[in-house]
Amino acid sequence: MMRLWMAPLLLAVPAMADPTLPFGRYQHTPAKCRIVYDGRPFDCQRIQISESGSKGLRLRFIGNIGASGESYQLSFISLDEGESSPLRCSNSTCSLDRRNWSAALISTAWIRFNARGLPEGVPNARTASGRCWIDATTVSCESHSGNIPATSAEAQL
């Protein structure tokens, strides 16, 4: 029997607007991963792909700075052009379902973290043009932004 004081709590919980939207993220340790930021090359050890709103993906390339515990992260935000998301998520676990995907890039962000995992400043975020794509063996993004050197990342699946 439900107590009367619990009824308002049940009414206060909002329903999901669209329960079919994927959630969670895909995370992978690639065999080979490379970032070029501000004209300088960096190695990366991990990639994460997650939904960014209902029409885009956030692709993160993450690397470590030696044994110090410091790390950096280069993120690309893409906007789908009518293609469905390559992510398939169930019970908070995601996988790459389709291996041929491409989308326009709308922004990039670079940030460093100290050994405690705290950000060193605010992310250096920029609007950008370019593309991100996923094929059978590679996840890649390349951006161009005015007079700023090209920024890119590529990971071998």
N, C-alpha and C positions, 0 to 999 in steps of 0.2 A: 504494500500500500504506500502510495506516495504521500509524503507529508505536504501540507498546504504551503509551508514556507519555501519548498523547493520549486514550486510552479513558476514563480517569477524568474528563477535562474534558467529554466529551460527556455523560456521565451526570450531571454536576453542573448542567447547564443545565436549568432548570425549563421545563415545557411551559406554554403559556397555558391558563388555566382555561376561558375562553370566547372563542375567536378571532373570534366574530361581533360582539363589543362594539365600537362605534365608538371611534376614537381621534382625536387631533389637535383642532383647533378651527376654527371659522368666524370669520373676521375681516372686517370691513367698515368702510369710511369712509362714513358716512351723509351725505345731503344736508343733514339738519337733525338736531341731537341736543341734548337738554336734560336736566339733572340738577337736582333740588331736594333739597338735603341740609341738615338743621337749619334749615329755613325759608328758606335762601338759594339762589338760582338760579345754576347754572354751565352753561357750554357744554361740550359734549364733542365730540371729533373722531373717535373710534373706538369700535367695539363688538367684543367677542369673546364667542363662545358656545362652551362646551366641556362635555363630560360631567363630572358630579360624582357618581361612584359609578355603580352600575348603574341607578338609578331617578331620577336628577335631572340638572339642568343648572345650570351656573354662567354667569350673564349679567353681563358686565363692561362698564361704560360708562367710557371713559377720556378725560380732558381735559388740556389744557396750560394753564399759568399764564403768559400773555404770552410774551415772547421769552426769559425767564429760563432755560428748560429744565426748570423744575419742572413736575410733573404730579400728578394725582390720579386715583383709581380708585374707583368705586362698584360693588360686586359684590352680586349677588342670587343666593341659592341656592334653587332650586325643587325640588319633589318631584313627579314625575309621578304622576298619578292614573289609571294604567292606559293612558294614551296612549303611543304609541311616540314615540321621540325625533324631533324635526324635523331632526336632523343626519344627513347621509349622508357618511361619510368613506371615502376610498380613497387609499392611498399617501400618507398624512399630510395630504391635502387634504380639507377639508370644505365642504359646501354645505348650504343650507337646502332640504330636499326638500319637506316639507309646509309650507304657509303658514298653516294654521289649527291652532294649538296653544295650550294653556293649562295652567297648573299652579299649585298652591298654593306660596306662598313660606314658607320656614322660617327664613331668616336674611339679614342684610345686613352688609356690611363696607365701611368707608371708610378710605382710606389716602392719604397724600401722599408724594411722592418728591422728593428734591432734584435739582439740575441734573445730578448724576452718576448718577442713577437709583437712589440708595439710599433706603430707606424712612425717613421721619421719625417714628420711634416704631413702636409696634405698631398693627396695624389696629384700628379701633374697630368691633368685631363685636358684633352684637346678634341675639337671636332676634326674629323678627317674624312677623306674620301679614299676609297680602295675596295678590296674584296677579301672575304674569308671563304675558304672552301674546304671540303672534306671529300677525299676519295678513298679508294680501297686501302691505301697504305699511308696517307698523309693528312695531317690537319695543318692548314697554313692560313696566315693572314698577312696582308701587306697594305700599308696606308701611306698616303701622301697628303701633306698638309702645308700648303703655301711654301714659304722659304725654309721650312724645317726639314732636316734630313729624313729620308724615308725610314719608316719603322716597320719591322717585319718579324715574324716568328714562324717556325716550322717544326713540327714534331712527327716522327715516324711511328706509326702505330705498330 
